[in-house]
Amino acid sequence: MKEKRPIKRIKRRKQLNYSESFKYQVCQMVSSGELTVTQAIEKYDTRSQSGISRWMKQYGFTKKEYNPIGVDVIIKMPDKVLTKEELTLKVKELEKSLDDALLKAEVHSKIIEIASKELGIDIEKKFNTKQLKK
C-alpha cells in the first residue's frame, strides 16, 4: 500500500486594497519627481511597479510625466535657437562650402592627371598597396 503524502497548502498573500486618495497621492508624488516608482514602492510597501503604473494610467498621468526607473536624462540644447531664415542661410552657406570643396577636389585630380601625362610618371595614389621595406 502506498504511503499518503501530506497535502501542501499554498499560502496566499493577503490582498491589499488602497484608498483612491492614497493612490492619487502616490501618483502625484511620482509624477512631480518627488519620488521615483522604486522609492514609492519601498516607502509605501505597494509591492509592485505594475500597480503604480496602472494607477498612473487610471488617474491620467502619462509616462512622459514620470520617470519609472528614477534615472535622470539630460538633453543639452543649443544656447541660441535659430530662426527659419537663419537656418536657411546656414544651409546655403554649407551647400556653397560643399560645392567649393568638390570643385577643389576635381581641380586637384585634373592637375595630377595632367602632371602624370606630361612627366610620364604615375603620381596618383594607389590604395591597398604594400609599402616597400627599407
N, C-alpha and C positions, 0 to 999 in steps of 0.2 A: 504494500500500500504506500502511495506517495505521501510525503510529508506536506502539510499545508504551510504555505508561506504566509507570514502576516501581510495584510494589505497595507500598503504605504499610502498614507493620506497626504494629499497635496495641500500645502499651506497656502492659502490665498492672502494676498496683500489687501489690507483694508483700503477701500476706495476713499479718496479724499475729495470732498466737494468744497470748492472755494466760492465765496460770495462774488457776485457780479462786480461790486465796488472794489473788492480786493484785486480781481483780475484786471480791471481797468486801471487801477493804480499802478500795478506792476508794469503794465503795457506803457503807461505814461513815463515811468522811470526809465524803462529800456529805450523808448523812442527819443527821449531827451538826452540820452547819453549818460545819465546819472549812474546807471548800472548797465553792465553787459548782460546778455542772456545767461551766461555761465554764472555770473555773480548773483543774479536774481534767483537762480536755481539753488545755489548754496545758501543764500540769505534766508529765503522763504521755504526751503525744502519742498520745492514743487516737483521734484523727481525727474522731469524730462524737459528737453529743449523743445520737443514737438508740441508739448502742451502750451508753452508760452507762444510759440509760433502760431498755433491755432487761435489763441486768444488775440494775437496781433491782427490776424485776418478778420476775426469776428468783430473786433471793435474798429476796424477801418484803418489800422496803421499799416502802411505799405513797407515792403522790405527796404526801400530807399531811406526810410526814416529811422531804421535801427540797424545796428551792427551786431549780428548774432554771435560772431566769434570774438568780438572785442579787439580786433586789430584795426588800428588807425591807418588809413591810406591817405597819403599826402600827394596832391597833384599840384605841381608848380605851374603857375600860369605866367605868361609873359607880363613884364611890367607895364608895357604900353599896348593897348588894344588898337589895332589899325582899322581905319575905315575902309569901305569898299574901294574908294578911289585910290587910297594909298596902296592897298593890296594890288590893284590893277597896275599901278605904276611899277611896283616891285616886280610883278610878273613880267612886264615889258622889259625892265632892266635885265632881269635874269635871262630872258629869251635872247636879248641882244648880246649878252656876255657869252651865251652858248654859241650863237652864230659866229661871233668873233673867234672863239676857241676852235670851232670846227674849221673855219677858214684858215686859221694859222696852222692847224694840223695838216690841212690839204697843201698849203704852200710849202711846208717843210718836206712833205712827201715828194712833191714835184722837184724841189731843189735837190734832194738826194737822188732821185731818178735821173735828172739831167747830169749831175756830177758823176754818177756811175757810168753813164754813156760816154761822156767826154773824156774821163780819165781812164776808162776801161777797167775800173776796179769795182768790185761788188761791195758797196758801202752799207747796204740795208742790213739791219739787224735780223739775225735768224734766231727764232725761238726754238727751244728744245734741243739745243746743241750742247755737246760736252766741251768743257774748257780744256785747253791743252795743259798738260802738266809740265812744269819747268824743271 
